[in-house]
Amino acid sequence: MTAHVLYIGGEDADLRLPFIKAVRALGYRVSVAASGGEAAFVQEGIDFVPFAFDRFISPLSDRRATRRLGEILDKVQPDLAQGFDTKPCLMLPIAASGRDTLAVRTICGRGWVYSSRSPLAMSVRLVLKGLHGVVASRYADATVFQNSSDRDFFEQQGMAGRNAVVIPAGGGGIDPARFDAALEGAPSPETLRDELGLGTDEVVITVSRLTRQKGIETLLKAAEIVLKDRPGVRFLLVGPRESEGRDAISAAKITAMGPSVVATGPRTDIPALLRMADLFAFPTEYAEGVPRVLLEAALAGLPIVSTSMPGCLEVIEDQKTGRLVPPQSPELLAQAILSALSDKEKGKAMAARLPDRVRQRFTVESGAASHDVLYRKLLAGQTVEDPTGSQWTAADTGPA
């Protein structure tokens, strides 16, 4: 019998479409319940059920959403369901309790709550520790982590539960063929530069939600330092701002930088924008999972400057495949950016080492193969061992 897997996510669930298609190619039946991305899934012939929930703190709304998720499980009747992002990972195991559906959580990084030392973050952390502890010990059948740092942290805090595994391309990864195809027929770098008013200036690009926790405020401070030394550098900020609530960087802070900083809002032509730029900066202050944008920048052949946060360390090795700096350090970030722009040959040499690593370790195919082994073991009622071990080479994969 073909196993049926339901994937549960948020407004950006369609970013996981290549991974979900790769799982389907292994013979699984797949469905999606999410708050966004319906058109993309329907176009690929994947059953989609709308599932709305509040991204922010809202206990009453969360209870209603958990009940709604239970109704979706009753309707879809999956053999196994896998949740992504904080709230689906908490709601799914509870909703699946008492139903014939195995529940898998995917921890895509620790995010702001576990990275910030603000009073609000510390308070929310205590609540989440209790919730994750209960969910892990009572309800979740397995938890997928994208890096060992997150797994170790969750285990130390009593939040990992049984069957805690590390899959570097867990629930995501990158599709190099799709990335390459996006560049075919895309506007030339010169055309994009004209569109964005960048001319022939050096361009430092970041692709991120424009929030303080993603390090955008630190990047703007670093930009001020860089511009004193290289006044012709342009900083291109690609990603949503207005939808990010009180954590968003204010429009005034961006405007105050004048023409040196260009904020585009969300874009769908990320590969072409990366190809156009001179340097990729990733100033995140989050403990990430494995940042997709770092993988994309690597495939684009861009020199990279990143903060030394969990997840980023899975991709970048300092001074070998990129430059790493501590988070919340605008002076050191500026120094690394200036160094990269001043020594382009070294940057190109480091960047040239990354694409092969990405294609070997972080593809949707490798992620799907490891998930296949995980699914088959869970569906067979077996204890799951860490898929980073040799027994997870995925030589014998196929639907349960």
C-alpha positions as CSV (number, residue, x, y, z in Angstrom):
1,M,0.0,0.0,0.0
2,T,1.3,3.5,-0.9
3,A,2.0,5.5,2.3
4,H,0.3,8.9,2.5
5,V,2.2,11.9,3.9
6,L,0.7,15.2,4.8
7,Y,3.0,18.2,5.1
8,I,1.9,21.1,7.3
9,G,3.4,24.6,7.1
10,G,2.9,28.4,6.9
11,E,2.6,31.1,4.3
12,D,5.8,30.1,2.6
13,A,5.0,26.4,2.4
14,D,5.6,26.5,-1.4
15,L,9.3,26.9,-0.7
16,R,9.2,23.2,0.2
17,L,7.6,22.2,-3.1
18,P,10.8,20.7,-4.7
19,F,11.3,18.6,-1.6
20,I,7.7,17.4,-1.5
21,K,7.9,16.6,-5.2
22,A,11.1,14.6,-4.6
23,V,9.3,12.6,-1.9
24,R,6.4,12.0,-4.3
25,A,8.9,10.7,-6.9
26,L,9.9,8.0,-4.4
27,G,6.3,6.7,-4.6
28,Y,4.6,8.3,-1.7
29,R,1.2,10.0,-1.9
30,V,1.6,13.6,-0.7
31,S,-0.8,16.3,0.5
32,V,-0.2,19.7,2.0
33,A,-2.1,21.8,4.6
34,A,-0.8,25.3,4.9
35,S,-1.6,29.0,5.2
36,G,-0.1,29.9,1.8
37,G,1.2,28.5,-1.5
38,E,-2.0,26.9,-2.7
39,A,-1.6,27.8,-6.4
40,A,1.9,26.3,-6.6
41,F,0.8,23.0,-5.1
42,V,-2.4,22.7,-7.2
43,Q,-0.4,23.4,-10.3
44,E,1.7,20.4,-9.5
45,G,-1.3,18.2,-8.9
46,I,-0.8,18.0,-5.1
47,D,-3.9,18.1,-2.9
48,F,-3.9,21.2,-0.8
49,V,-6.0,22.1,2.3
50,P,-6.0,25.7,3.6
51,F,-4.8,25.8,7.2
52,A,-4.7,29.3,8.7
53,F,-2.9,30.1,12.0
54,D,-1.5,33.2,13.7
55,R,2.3,33.4,13.4
56,F,2.5,35.5,16.5
57,I,1.6,34.9,20.2
58,S,-2.1,34.1,20.4
59,P,-3.2,31.3,22.7
60,L,-6.9,31.3,21.9
61,S,-6.2,31.3,18.2
62,D,-3.7,28.5,18.6
63,R,-6.3,26.3,20.3
64,R,-8.7,26.9,17.5
65,A,-6.0,26.1,14.9
66,T,-5.1,22.9,16.7
67,R,-8.7,21.8,16.6
68,R,-8.9,22.7,13.0
69,L,-5.7,20.7,12.3
70,G,-7.4,17.7,13.9
71,E,-10.3,18.1,11.6
72,I,-7.9,18.2,8.6
73,L,-6.3,15.0,9.8
74,D,-9.7,13.3,10.0
75,K,-10.5,14.5,6.5
76,V,-7.2,13.7,4.8
77,Q,-6.4,10.5,6.7
78,P,-2.6,10.5,6.2
79,D,-0.4,7.7,7.5
80,L,2.2,10.2,8.6
81,A,2.1,14.0,8.9
82,Q,5.2,16.3,9.1
83,G,5.1,19.8,10.5
84,F,7.4,22.7,9.8
85,D,8.0,25.9,11.7
86,T,7.3,26.5,15.4
87,K,3.5,26.4,15.7
88,P,2.8,23.5,13.3
89,C,5.5,21.5,15.2
90,L,3.6,22.1,18.4
91,M,0.1,21.8,17.1
92,L,0.5,18.7,14.9
93,P,1.6,16.1,17.6
94,I,-1.3,17.2,19.8
95,A,-3.8,17.1,17.0
96,A,-2.6,13.7,15.9
97,S,-2.9,12.3,19.4
98,G,-5.6,9.6,19.4
99,R,-5.6,9.4,15.6
100,D,-4.0,6.9,13.3
101,T,-1.4,9.4,12.1
102,L,2.3,9.4,13.0
103,A,3.5,13.0,13.9
104,V,6.9,14.2,12.8
105,R,8.3,17.6,13.9
106,T,10.9,19.5,11.9
107,I,13.0,22.0,13.8
108,C,14.2,24.5,11.2
109,G,16.5,26.4,13.6
110,R,15.9,27.9,17.0
111,G,15.0,31.3,15.8
112,W,14.6,34.5,17.8
113,V,13.2,32.9,21.0
114,Y,16.3,30.8,21.6
115,S,18.8,33.4,20.3
116,S,17.7,36.7,21.9
117,R,18.4,37.7,25.5
118,S,15.5,40.1,25.6
119,P,13.0,39.8,28.5
120,L,10.2,38.9,26.1
121,A,12.3,36.2,24.4
122,M,13.3,34.8,27.8
123,S,9.7,34.6,28.9
124,V,8.5,33.0,25.7
125,R,11.4,30.6,25.9
126,L,10.1,29.3,29.3
127,V,6.7,28.7,27.8
128,L,8.0,27.0,24.7
129,K,10.3,24.8,26.8
130,G,7.3,23.4,28.7
131,L,5.3,23.0,25.5
132,H,8.1,21.3,23.5
133,G,8.9,19.1,26.5
134,V,5.3,17.9,26.8
135,V,4.9,17.5,23.0
136,A,8.2,15.6,22.7
137,S,7.6,13.2,25.6
138,R,4.0,12.5,25.0
139,Y,2.9,13.0,21.4
140,A,5.7,13.4,18.8
141,D,6.8,10.2,17.0
142,A,10.0,11.7,15.7
143,T,11.8,15.1,15.4
144,V,14.0,16.1,12.5
145,F,16.8,18.6,13.1
146,Q,18.8,20.3,10.3
147,N,22.0,20.5,12.4
148,S,23.5,18.7,15.4
149,S,23.7,21.9,17.4
150,D,20.0,22.2,17.5
151,R,19.5,18.5,18.3
152,D,22.0,18.7,21.2
153,F,20.4,21.9,22.5
154,F,16.9,20.3,22.5
155,E,18.2,17.1,24.1
156,Q,19.9,19.1,26.9
157,Q,16.6,21.0,27.5
158,G,14.5,17.9,27.5
159,M,12.7,18.9,24.3
160,A,13.9,16.4,21.7
161,G,11.9,13.3,22.6
162,R,12.3,10.0,21.0
163,N,13.6,9.4,17.5
164,A,15.5,12.7,17.3
165,V,17.5,12.7,14.0
166,V,19.6,15.1,12.0
167,I,19.0,15.5,8.3
168,P,21.0,18.5,6.9
169,A,18.5,18.9,4.1
170,G,15.6,18.1,6.4
171,G,12.3,19.1,4.9
172,G,13.9,21.3,2.4
173,G,17.3,21.5,0.7
174,I,17.9,23.0,-2.6
175,D,17.2,21.9,-6.2
176,P,20.2,22.9,-8.3
177,A,18.5,22.1,-11.5
178,R,15.6,24.3,-10.6
179,F,18.1,27.1,-9.6
180,D,19.9,26.8,-12.9
181,A,16.7,26.8,-14.9
182,A,15.6,30.0,-13.1
183,L,18.6,31.7,-14.6
184,E,17.8,30.6,-18.1
185,G,15.9,33.4,-19.8
186,A,16.2,35.6,-16.7
187,P,17.1,39.3,-17.2
188,S,20.8,40.0,-17.6
189,P,22.7,41.4,-14.6
190,E,22.9,44.7,-16.5
191,T,19.1,44.8,-17.0
192,L,18.5,44.2,-13.3
193,R,21.0,46.8,-12.3
194,D,19.2,49.3,-14.5
195,E,15.8,48.3,-13.1
196,L,17.0,48.8,-9.6
197,G,19.1,51.9,-10.3
198,L,22.4,50.3,-9.3
199,G,24.5,51.1,-12.3
200,T,27.9,49.6,-12.2
201,D,28.4,50.0,-8.4
202,E,29.5,47.2,-6.2
203,V,26.4,45.4,-4.8
204,V,26.2,43.7,-1.4
205,I,23.0,41.7,-1.3
206,T,21.1,40.1,1.5
207,V,17.9,38.0,1.2
208,S,16.0,37.9,4.4
209,R,13.0,39.0,6.4
210,L,13.9,42.6,7.3
211,T,13.8,42.3,11.0
212,R,16.2,43.1,13.8
213,Q,16.6,39.4,14.7
214,K,17.8,38.7,11.2
215,G,20.5,41.2,11.8
216,I,19.3,43.9,9.4
217,E,19.9,46.6,11.9
218,T,23.5,45.4,12.4
219,L,23.9,45.3,8.6
220,L,22.7,48.9,8.3
221,K,25.3,50.0,10.9
222,A,28.0,48.0,9.1
223,A,26.9,49.7,5.9
224,E,27.6,53.1,7.4
225,I,31.2,52.0,8.2
226,V,31.7,50.5,4.8
227,L,30.5,53.6,3.0
228,K,33.1,55.8,4.7
229,D,35.7,53.7,3.1
230,R,34.0,52.7,-0.2
231,P,31.2,55.3,-0.8
232,G,30.1,53.7,-4.1
233,V,28.9,50.4,-2.5
234,R,25.2,49.7,-2.7
235,F,23.4,47.5,-0.2
236,L,20.4,45.6,-1.7
237,L,17.9,44.3,0.9
238,V,15.5,41.7,-0.6
239,G,12.7,40.4,1.5
240,P,9.5,41.3,3.3
241,R,9.3,44.1,5.9
242,E,5.7,45.3,6.3
243,S,4.4,41.8,7.2
244,E,6.9,41.4,10.0
245,G,5.1,43.3,12.8
246,R,6.9,45.0,15.6
247,D,10.2,43.1,14.8
248,A,10.5,44.8,11.4
249,I,13.1,47.4,10.7
250,S,11.4,50.7,10.3
251,A,11.2,52.2,6.8
252,A,12.7,55.4,8.3
253,K,16.0,53.6,9.1
254,I,16.3,52.3,5.6
255,T,15.3,55.7,4.0
256,A,17.9,57.4,6.2
257,M,20.6,55.6,4.4
258,G,19.7,57.3,1.2
259,P,20.4,55.7,-2.2
260,S,23.1,53.6,-0.8
261,V,20.5,51.1,0.5
262,V,17.8,49.7,-1.7
263,A,15.0,47.7,-0.3
264,T,13.0,45.7,-2.9
265,G,10.5,43.9,-0.8
266,P,9.8,40.2,-1.6
267,R,11.1,39.1,-5.0
268,T,10.7,35.8,-7.0
269,D,13.8,36.2,-9.1
270,I,16.3,35.5,-6.3
271,P,18.8,33.5,-8.5
272,A,19.1,36.3,-11.0
273,L,19.5,38.9,-8.3
274,L,22.3,36.8,-6.7
275,R,24.0,36.4,-10.0
276,M,24.0,40.2,-10.4
277,A,25.6,41.0,-7.0
278,D,29.2,41.1,-5.9
279,L,28.9,39.8,-2.4
280,F,26.3,38.1,-0.2
281,A,25.9,39.2,3.4
282,F,23.9,37.1,5.9
283,P,24.0,38.9,9.3
284,T,21.4,36.7,11.1
285,E,21.3,36.7,14.9
286,Y,19.1,33.6,14.8
287,A,20.3,30.0,15.5
288,E,19.3,28.9,12.0
289,G,18.5,25.4,10.6
290,V,20.3,25.4,7.3
291,P,19.6,28.7,5.6
292,R,18.3,28.2,2.1
293,V,19.6,31.6,1.0
294,L,23.2,30.5,1.8
295,L,22.8,27.5,-0.4
296,E,21.4,29.7,-3.2
297,A,24.2,32.2,-2.8
298,A,26.7,29.3,-3.0
299,L,25.2,28.0,-6.2
300,A,25.3,31.5,-7.6
301,G,29.1,31.5,-7.0
302,L,28.9,34.6,-4.7
303,P,31.5,35.3,-2.0
304,I,29.7,35.1,1.3
305,V,30.0,36.9,4.6
306,S,27.9,35.4,7.4
307,T,27.5,35.4,11.1
308,S,28.8,32.4,12.9
309,M,25.4,31.1,14.0
310,P,24.3,27.5,14.2
311,G,23.1,26.4,10.7
312,C,25.4,28.9,9.0
313,L,28.3,26.9,10.3
314,E,26.9,23.8,8.4
315,V,27.5,25.7,5.2
316,I,30.4,28.1,5.7
317,E,33.9,27.3,6.9
318,D,35.7,30.5,7.9
319,Q,38.4,31.6,5.4
320,K,37.9,28.4,3.4
321,T,34.4,28.8,1.9
322,G,33.5,32.2,3.2
323,R,34.0,34.7,5.9
324,L,32.4,34.4,9.4
325,V,31.9,37.1,12.0
326,P,30.2,37.1,15.4
327,P,26.5,38.2,15.4
328,Q,25.6,41.8,16.5
329,S,29.1,43.0,15.6
330,P,28.7,45.8,13.0
331,E,32.4,46.7,13.1
332,L,33.5,43.2,12.4
333,L,30.8,42.7,9.8
334,A,31.9,45.9,8.0
335,Q,35.6,44.8,8.2
336,A,34.7,41.4,6.6
337,I,32.7,43.1,3.8
338,L,35.5,45.5,3.1
339,S,38.0,42.7,3.0
340,A,35.8,40.7,0.6
341,L,35.4,43.7,-1.7
342,S,39.1,44.5,-1.6
343,D,40.3,41.0,-2.3
344,K,37.9,39.7,-4.9
345,E,40.2,36.9,-6.1
346,K,40.3,35.4,-2.6
347,G,36.5,35.7,-2.4
348,K,36.1,33.9,-5.8
349,A,38.5,31.1,-4.7
350,M,36.5,30.5,-1.5
351,A,33.2,30.7,-3.3
352,A,34.3,28.2,-5.9
353,R,34.7,25.5,-3.2
354,L,31.0,25.7,-2.1
355,P,28.8,24.6,-5.0
356,D,30.1,21.0,-5.0
357,R,29.5,20.8,-1.2
358,V,26.0,22.1,-1.6
359,R,25.2,19.6,-4.5
360,Q,26.5,16.7,-2.4
361,R,25.0,17.4,1.0
362,F,22.0,19.8,0.7
363,T,19.9,18.8,-2.3
364,V,16.2,18.0,-2.1
365,E,17.0,14.5,-3.4
366,S,19.4,13.7,-0.5
367,G,16.8,15.1,1.9
368,A,14.0,13.1,0.4
369,A,16.1,9.9,0.5
370,S,16.9,10.3,4.2
371,H,13.2,11.1,4.9
372,D,12.2,8.0,3.0
373,V,14.3,5.9,5.4
374,L,12.9,7.7,8.4
375,Y,9.3,7.3,7.2
376,R,9.7,3.6,6.5
377,K,11.2,2.9,9.9
378,L,8.4,4.9,11.7
379,L,5.6,3.2,9.6
380,A,7.1,-0.2,10.5
381,G,7.1,0.7,14.2
382,Q,10.9,0.6,14.4
383,T,13.2,2.8,16.5
384,V,14.9,5.4,14.4
385,E,18.6,5.9,14.5
386,D,20.4,9.1,13.5
387,P,20.3,9.4,9.7
388,T,23.7,11.0,9.7
389,G,25.1,7.6,10.3
390,S,26.2,5.1,7.7
391,Q,23.0,3.1,8.0
392,W,21.2,6.1,6.4
393,T,23.0,6.0,3.1
394,A,19.5,5.5,1.4
395,A,20.7,2.7,-0.8
396,D,17.5,0.8,-0.2
397,T,14.7,3.4,-0.4
398,G,11.1,3.2,-1.4
399,P,7.6,3.8,-0.1
400,A,6.4,1.8,2.9
